[in-house]
Amino acid sequence: MAFAEARKIIEPGAAALAALRATDLERQAILDIYRRMERDQKDPIAAVAADKAFHMSILAATHNPVLQSLRQAIESILDAVFPHTVGAFAANLENHAAVAEAIAAGDSIAARHAMEAVLDQTSGFLGHARERAAS
């Protein structure tokens, strides 16, 4: 729960900033990493690595030194959450695509909303997983 709250506070804003501040190379890198996520979706280890790279590349593209200083903490959050979300990976690819496309287009509002959708999908999956484990 605490990880999800932290991500919902940080990541939508980071996606919006990345849409405004990313260089052309960073925009292309985010799109390329998304394509890697798509390609690697059947390989859990590669998929998690690509997903982490996707989120970290967005953070880097904010060019915000305060967010940059949180990099290690955010990586720790992702490392804690991602192994538990492999089963939801394919279902959430469309939302990740929307984030990548919005950032590439420089649309900060769409990037924020798309990242919120990514996180909502992840939270929903984790909630269902907890319910299944409890029963």
matplotlib code that plots the C-alpha trace (Angstrom):
import matplotlib.pyplot as plt

x = [0.0, 2.8, 4.6, 1.5, 0.8, 4.4, 4.2, 0.9, 2.3, 5.6, 5.1, 2.2, 3.9, 7.2, 5.5, 3.9, 7.3, 9.0, 6.5, 7.5, 11.2, 12.5, 15.0, 14.2, 16.7, 15.0, 11.6, 12.9, 14.6, 11.3, 9.5, 12.3, 12.1, 8.4, 8.9, 11.4, 8.7, 6.3, 8.9, 9.9, 6.5, 6.7, 10.1, 9.4, 13.0, 13.4, 10.0, 10.6, 14.0, 12.4, 9.5, 12.0, 14.1, 10.9, 10.0, 13.5, 14.0, 10.9, 12.3, 15.6, 13.7, 12.1, 15.5, 14.4, 17.2, 14.9, 13.3, 16.8, 17.8, 15.0, 16.2, 17.6, 14.4, 12.2, 14.3, 13.9, 10.1, 10.1, 12.3, 9.8, 6.7, 7.6, 8.3, 4.6, 3.2, 4.5, 1.0, -0.4, 2.3, 0.6, -2.7, -0.9, 1.1, -1.5, -1.3, 2.5, 2.2, -0.1, 2.5, 5.3, 3.2, 2.1, 5.7, 6.9, 4.1, 4.9, 1.4, 1.8, -1.9, -2.2, 1.1, -0.1, -3.5, -1.8, 0.6, -2.3, -3.9, -0.7, -0.6, -4.4, -4.0, -1.0, -2.8, -5.9, -3.8, -1.9, -5.2, -6.7, -3.5, -3.6, -7.3, -6.4, -3.6, -5.8, -8.5]
y = [0.0, 2.5, 1.7, 2.3, 5.6, 6.8, 5.8, 7.6, 10.8, 10.7, 8.9, 10.8, 14.1, 12.7, 11.6, 15.0, 16.7, 14.3, 15.1, 18.8, 18.4, 15.3, 15.7, 14.1, 11.4, 10.7, 10.6, 8.0, 6.0, 5.8, 4.6, 2.1, 0.8, 0.4, -1.7, -3.8, -4.3, -5.4, -7.8, -9.3, -9.7, -13.5, -13.5, -12.5, -11.5, -9.4, -7.9, -6.7, -5.3, -3.4, -2.2, -0.8, 0.8, 2.4, 4.0, 5.1, 6.6, 8.7, 9.9, 10.9, 12.8, 15.1, 16.9, 17.6, 17.4, 16.7, 13.8, 12.6, 12.5, 10.1, 7.7, 5.1, 5.1, 4.8, 2.0, 0.2, 0.7, -0.7, -3.7, -4.5, -4.2, -5.5, -9.2, -9.4, -7.8, -10.1, -11.7, -8.3, -7.2, -7.9, -6.4, -3.2, -2.8, -0.6, 1.9, 1.9, 2.6, 5.5, 7.0, 6.6, 8.1, 11.0, 11.8, 11.5, 13.9, 16.4, 16.0, 16.4, 16.0, 12.7, 11.5, 12.1, 10.4, 7.4, 6.9, 7.1, 4.3, 2.2, 2.6, 1.9, -1.3, -2.4, -1.6, -3.5, -6.5, -6.5, -6.1, -9.1, -11.1, -10.3, -11.4, -14.7, -15.3, -14.6, -17.0]
z = [0.0, 0.9, -2.3, -4.4, -2.6, -3.3, -6.9, -7.4, -5.9, -7.9, -11.3, -12.9, -12.2, -13.5, -16.7, -17.2, -16.7, -19.0, -21.7, -21.4, -20.9, -22.6, -25.4, -28.7, -27.9, -24.5, -26.2, -28.7, -25.9, -24.0, -27.1, -27.8, -24.2, -24.5, -27.7, -25.7, -23.1, -25.8, -27.3, -24.0, -22.5, -22.5, -20.6, -17.0, -16.2, -19.4, -19.0, -15.5, -16.5, -19.5, -17.3, -14.7, -17.5, -18.8, -15.5, -14.8, -18.2, -17.6, -14.3, -16.0, -18.7, -16.1, -15.8, -12.2, -9.7, -6.8, -8.6, -9.7, -6.1, -5.4, -8.1, -5.7, -3.5, -6.6, -7.9, -4.6, -4.8, -8.3, -7.3, -4.5, -6.6, -10.1, -9.3, -8.1, -11.2, -13.9, -14.3, -15.2, -17.5, -20.9, -19.7, -18.8, -22.0, -23.6, -20.8, -21.0, -24.7, -24.0, -21.6, -24.1, -27.0, -24.8, -23.8, -27.4, -28.4, -25.6, -24.2, -20.4, -19.5, -21.5, -20.0, -16.5, -17.1, -18.9, -16.0, -13.6, -15.7, -15.5, -11.7, -11.3, -13.3, -11.2, -7.9, -9.1, -10.0, -6.7, -4.8, -6.5, -5.9, -2.2, -2.1, -3.8, -1.4, 1.6, 0.5]

ax = plt.figure().add_subplot(projection="3d")
ax.plot(x, y, z, "-o")
ax.set_aspect("equal")
plt.show()
